[in-house]
């Protein structure tokens, strides 16, 4: 695997990139791992991150993912056993669209996604990034194409000042990139206000495009939560 210099799509910062890790991970993990992986997985690191840190992260990635994939298999089998989906249906859901959204993992020196212009999207600039309103170290980066539309990638970093959270940063995010891509329009460019919250809607006729985007985002999250069996602080625990 050769490292090369490039720039982050959302702020032009100089970083070192591994290029697409799909083949590397498939070879290291084996046992049919490629069917679970997003078609494009790239690690970008700040120049301050040493090669030993890169190697340690990649080793951790290869150690973590097999159990992650096993959990998805077990959960999928449970859906089939309950008669909710056929085996071929849930397999197609998990594997047929792995090329829908590239996954860019950003190993920044201090954590977080770095600087970004929160007004870029509204100004129709050439590139930008919108962070998740709940997890500011996760987001969707975008670039305008020659055809005038947008290409996006899922962006993942560790929290500022913290180590990698393998469950959240890798397990959850790799699921989005593999089978539940996050559309750019579902992420609010500004802070969520009470008026924008779906729970505040009392009349369906009063729903705005932002409320509809929230519904789409909720569906993306529920797909990942369900397949992974993620617990949430609710009465059901969502398991």
N, C-alpha and C positions, 0 to 999 in steps of 0.2 A: 504494500500500500504506500503510495507516494503522496506526500503533503505538498500543497501548492498555495501560493498567496492569492487571495481574492478580496472582495469587499462585500459587506453585508448589504442586502438589497434595500433595506429601509433607512440606512443613514450613511452609507458609503464608508464605514469604518473598515480599516485594513484588518483582515483576519487570515488565519491559516485554515485551509479546508482539506478534508480527507477525500473529497469527491463522494460519489455514491457508494455507500457501504453495503448495498443489498447483497452483492455476490460474496463479499467478505463475511458478512454475518451468516449467510446461508451455509457457507463452508465451515465456519467455526461452530455453529450450533447443530447443523445437520438435522437428521430425523424429520424431514419434511418442513423445516422451518420457513422455507421461502414462501409457502402458501399463506403464512400468517403475516409476513413482513410487507410494509408499504413498498411499492415499486422503487421509490426513491427515498433514501435515508442519508442525510449529509450531516457531518459534524464540522462545525466551524468554531475555532478557538481564538481567543485574543493572543497576540504575540507573547504576552507574559506567561501563558500557560506552557509548561515544559513538556517535552516529549514523553517523559515518564508519567506525567499526569494524564496525558492523552492515552497512553497505553493502559494505565490503571482504569481509566473510565471505560475504555473499550472492553477490557477484561470483565469489568462489572456488568456491562451491558450484555455480554455473552453469558455470564453467569445468571443474570436475572431473567432473561427472556424465556428460557425453556419452561420455567414454572408458570410464567405469565400465560404462555400459550396453552399449557396443560389446564389451567383454570378455565380458559375460554372453551376448551373442548368439553370439560366437565359440565360447565353451565349450559352449553349448547345441547349436550345429551339430555340434560334435565328438561329443557324445553320440549325436546322430541318425545321424551317419556310421558310428559304431561299432555301430549297431543296438541300442543299449541302451534307447532310448526313441524313440517316434514324435514327429515335429515338433509335432503338435497336443497331445501329452501334456505335453511339457516346456514348451510355451507356456502351457498351462492351469495348470500347476504354478506358473509364475512370475507369472501375471497375474490369476488368478481370485479370489484372496483378499487383495487389497491393502487391504481395509477391515478386516482382522482385528485389527490392532493399530496405533493411532495412534503417531506418532513425534514425541517432544518433544526438541528439541535445546536444551540449556541452556548458554548462553554466560555462565559465571560470571566474576566479576572476577579470581579467583585460580585458576580451574580446579577441576575436581572437581564433585561433585553437591551439595555443601553439607551441612548437618546433616540427619540423619534418625534416627528412633527405631528402633533395631535390634530392639526387643522389641514393636513396635506390632502386627505381624501376629499374633503369638501371643496378644496381648491382645484381638484382634478389635476394634481401633480403627476409626475411620472412614476413615483414609487412612494411607499409608505408602509406603516404597520399599525394595526389596531389591536391593543392588548385585551385580553379577557377582563371584564369588569370585576370578576371575583378573584382571579389569579393573574396578577399583573405581570408575572414571569412567563405566561403563556399567551399566545396571540396568533394572528394571521397577518402575514406580510403580503404585499401585493406590488405588482409592477404593471404598467401599461404596456401592451404589446403593439407591434407595428400595425396590427389590424384595428387598433383602437379599442379593444376590450381589455380585460385584466387577467393576468395569471396570478395565482396565489400559492402560498405554501404555509403549512402549519409551523409555527415557530415556538421553540421550547427552551427555556433556560431554568436554572435553579433560582430559588428566591435570593434576593440580595442579602449578602452576608451569611448565607446558609449553605450547607452541603446539599448534594443531590437527594431529592426525595424520590426513590426509585418507583414507588407505587404511583405517585401523582405525576412526576415529571416524565417517567418512562412508560409505566404500565398504562396509565390513563391516556396519555398523549399518543402513544403508538397505536392504541385502539382507534382513536379519531382518524389518524392518518391511514389506517388499514381498511376501516369499514364504515366510518362515520365522519366524513370530512365536514369541516366547519365553514359554511358559506360566509363570505366577507360581510354580506348585508345583515347578518344576524348579530354582529358585534357593534354596540353603540360606540361612536367616536367620542361621545361626551359621557360624563358621569350619569349614572341612572338617577332619575328624579322620581318622586312619588307619582307624578302624572304619567311617566313612561312605564310604570310597573304594570304588568298584566293583572296582578291581583287587585288593582284599583279600578278595573273596568267593571261597571255595573250593568251596562247595556251593550250587547254585541254590535249595535249600530254605531256605537261611539269608538269602536276599535280603529286605531291608526296603523299605518304601515309599521311603526315601531313595535306595536303590540303583536302584529302578525309575525314580525321578525323574531320576537321573543318566543312565540310558539314553535317556530322552526328550530331555534336554538335549543329549546327544551327537548325537542324530539331527538336532536343530535346527542345531547347529554344522556337522555334516558336509554338510548341504544347502547352506549358505552357502559353505563351503570348496570344495565341488565345483563349484558354479555359477561361482564367482569364480576358481577355479584358484589358491587361496591355498597358498603353500608352508608346510610345517611341518618342524620339525627331527626328521624320522623317516627311516627307510631308504627309503621310497617318495617322500617329499617331498609326497605327496598331490596330485600334479599329473598 
